[in-house]
Amino acid sequence: MILTEETHDLNGKNIVLRSARPEDAEQLITYLKTVTGETEFLECEPDEITLTKESETEFINDHTGADGKLIMLAFVDGEHAGNCSFHEIGRSRRYKHRVSLGIALYEKFTGMGLGKLMLGRMLEIVKEKGYEQAELTVTEGNEKAYHLYQSFGFTEVGRIPKANRYDNGTYAGHIYMVKYL
Ligand SMILES: CC(C)(COP(=O)(O)OP(=O)(O)OC[C@H]1O[C@@H](n2cnc3c(N)ncnc32)[C@H](O)[C@@H]1OP(=O)(O)O)[C@@H](O)C(=O)NCCC(=O)NCCS
């Protein structure tokens, strides 16, 4: 879906939220390569991001052309700061009430309330669209994300032990969380 550009104020900083556009493709590849290297809490290592401008453009177009998914970008004083996205968990009538959410910011834009702003806005959007529950996974140890999700009413419903295996041989589990909208 398309999110028309909207502006917010966050402690005096100008925040723009809008959906991704095809011309953002290269910027989004850079973002993915950077944020996956800045935290161990995302789903892969930076060298596993092998997207091309063409494949990323196709991915963006697929999101803007469909009703059940959105890539929301945030810009802080004009600089790309991070993304929050949702997609329907399934298209069948039995699954269509559920969405999966994800969020990741560049490290330099964490800790200033942007995650709270973006997640809050995303939850408004999915609720307005009639979805009944939002779901996400958070890696064990990601206290900031866990706290953020809890503060929006997500509750833990289960854990998958050893969901991540890191290159150094250590593991981390995943916590599954749900918020009923
Ligand atoms: C997780 C993430 C989205 C949170 O966004 P953020 O903008 O940094 O978070 P905010 O500044 O909005 O703060 C969120 C809350 O966490 C709290 N918090 C900050 N650090 C914390 C910590 N170490 N432990 C517990 N809570 C913490 C803040 O106080 C705030 O709570 P409050 O509003 O009750 O005071 C962001 O840090 C990020 O993108 N991290 C890297 C990628 C990632 O982990 N993504 C999530 C994958 S599940």
The ligand as an SDF file (V2000), in Angstrom:
LIG
                    3D

 48 50  0  0  0  0  0  0  0  0999 V2000
   14.3520   -1.6110   18.5900 C   0  0  0  0  0  0  0  0  0  0  0  0
   14.1930   -0.2310   17.9990 C   0  0  0  0  0  0  0  0  0  0  0  0
   13.2140   -0.2810   16.8380 C   0  0  0  0  0  0  0  0  0  0  0  0
   13.5990    0.6770   19.0930 C   0  0  0  0  0  0  0  0  0  0  0  0
   13.4450    1.9720   18.5740 O   0  0  0  0  0  0  0  0  0  0  0  0
   14.0890    3.2260   19.3190 P   0  0  0  0  0  0  0  0  0  0  0  0
   13.7020    4.4350   18.5860 O   0  0  0  0  0  0  0  0  0  0  0  0
   15.5440    2.9820   19.5240 O   0  0  0  0  0  0  0  0  0  0  0  0
   13.3540    3.1560   20.7010 O   0  0  0  0  0  0  0  0  0  0  0  0
   12.6850    4.3700   21.4630 P   0  0  0  0  0  0  0  0  0  0  0  0
   13.6860    5.4730   21.5880 O   0  0  0  0  0  0  0  0  0  0  0  0
   11.3710    4.6830   20.8250 O   0  0  0  0  0  0  0  0  0  0  0  0
   12.5000    3.7380   22.9080 O   0  0  0  0  0  0  0  0  0  0  0  0
   11.6520    2.6590   23.1230 C   0  0  0  0  0  0  0  0  0  0  0  0
   11.5620    2.3240   24.5820 C   0  0  0  0  0  0  0  0  0  0  0  0
   12.6450    1.4650   24.9630 O   0  0  0  0  0  0  0  0  0  0  0  0
   13.2290    1.9430   26.1970 C   0  0  0  0  0  0  0  0  0  0  0  0
   14.5870    1.4760   26.2460 N   0  0  0  0  0  0  0  0  0  0  0  0
   15.6850    2.0070   25.7020 C   0  0  0  0  0  0  0  0  0  0  0  0
   16.7600    1.2370   25.9460 N   0  0  0  0  0  0  0  0  0  0  0  0
   16.3260    0.1880   26.6780 C   0  0  0  0  0  0  0  0  0  0  0  0
   16.9480   -0.9750   27.2450 C   0  0  0  0  0  0  0  0  0  0  0  0
   18.2430   -1.2020   27.0820 N   0  0  0  0  0  0  0  0  0  0  0  0
   16.1610   -1.8420   27.9440 N   0  0  0  0  0  0  0  0  0  0  0  0
   14.8420   -1.6260   28.1060 C   0  0  0  0  0  0  0  0  0  0  0  0
   14.2080   -0.5480   27.5790 N   0  0  0  0  0  0  0  0  0  0  0  0
   14.9260    0.3390   26.8760 C   0  0  0  0  0  0  0  0  0  0  0  0
   13.0390    3.4300   26.0860 C   0  0  0  0  0  0  0  0  0  0  0  0
   13.1460    4.0550   27.3650 O   0  0  0  0  0  0  0  0  0  0  0  0
   11.6340    3.5110   25.5180 C   0  0  0  0  0  0  0  0  0  0  0  0
   10.6730    3.2510   26.5030 O   0  0  0  0  0  0  0  0  0  0  0  0
    9.7880    4.3880   27.1760 P   0  0  0  0  0  0  0  0  0  0  0  0
    9.0740    5.0540   26.0320 O   0  0  0  0  0  0  0  0  0  0  0  0
    8.8950    3.6140   28.0790 O   0  0  0  0  0  0  0  0  0  0  0  0
   10.7570    5.2900   27.8660 O   0  0  0  0  0  0  0  0  0  0  0  0
   15.5430    0.3590   17.5190 C   0  0  0  0  0  0  0  0  0  0  0  0
   16.3980    0.5250   18.6210 O   0  0  0  0  0  0  0  0  0  0  0  0
   16.2290   -0.4900   16.4580 C   0  0  0  0  0  0  0  0  0  0  0  0
   15.9130   -0.3850   15.2880 O   0  0  0  0  0  0  0  0  0  0  0  0
   17.1790   -1.3250   16.8850 N   0  0  0  0  0  0  0  0  0  0  0  0
   17.9790   -2.1370   15.9560 C   0  0  0  0  0  0  0  0  0  0  0  0
   17.1520   -3.1360   15.1590 C   0  0  0  0  0  0  0  0  0  0  0  0
   16.2120   -3.9250   16.0210 C   0  0  0  0  0  0  0  0  0  0  0  0
   16.5840   -4.4260   17.0820 O   0  0  0  0  0  0  0  0  0  0  0  0
   14.9810   -4.0430   15.5370 N   0  0  0  0  0  0  0  0  0  0  0  0
   13.9320   -4.7740   16.2200 C   0  0  0  0  0  0  0  0  0  0  0  0
   13.9800   -6.1680   15.8120 C   0  0  0  0  0  0  0  0  0  0  0  0
   12.7230   -7.1210   16.6580 S   0  0  0  0  0  0  0  0  0  0  0  0
  1  2  1  0
  2  3  1  0
  2  4  1  0
  2 36  1  0
  4  5  1  0
  5  6  1  0
  6  7  2  0
  6  8  1  0
  6  9  1  0
  9 10  1  0
 10 11  2  0
 10 12  1  0
 10 13  1  0
 13 14  1  0
 14 15  1  0
 15 16  1  0
 15 30  1  0
 16 17  1  0
 17 18  1  0
 17 28  1  0
 18 19  1  0
 18 27  1  0
 19 20  2  0
 20 21  1  0
 21 22  1  0
 21 27  2  0
 22 23  1  0
 22 24  2  0
 24 25  1  0
 25 26  2  0
 26 27  1  0
 28 29  1  0
 28 30  1  0
 30 31  1  0
 31 32  1  0
 32 33  2  0
 32 34  1  0
 32 35  1  0
 36 37  1  0
 36 38  1  0
 38 39  2  0
 38 40  1  0
 40 41  1  0
 41 42  1  0
 42 43  1  0
 43 44  2  0
 43 45  1  0
 45 46  1  0
 46 47  1  0
 47 48  1  0
M  END
$$$$
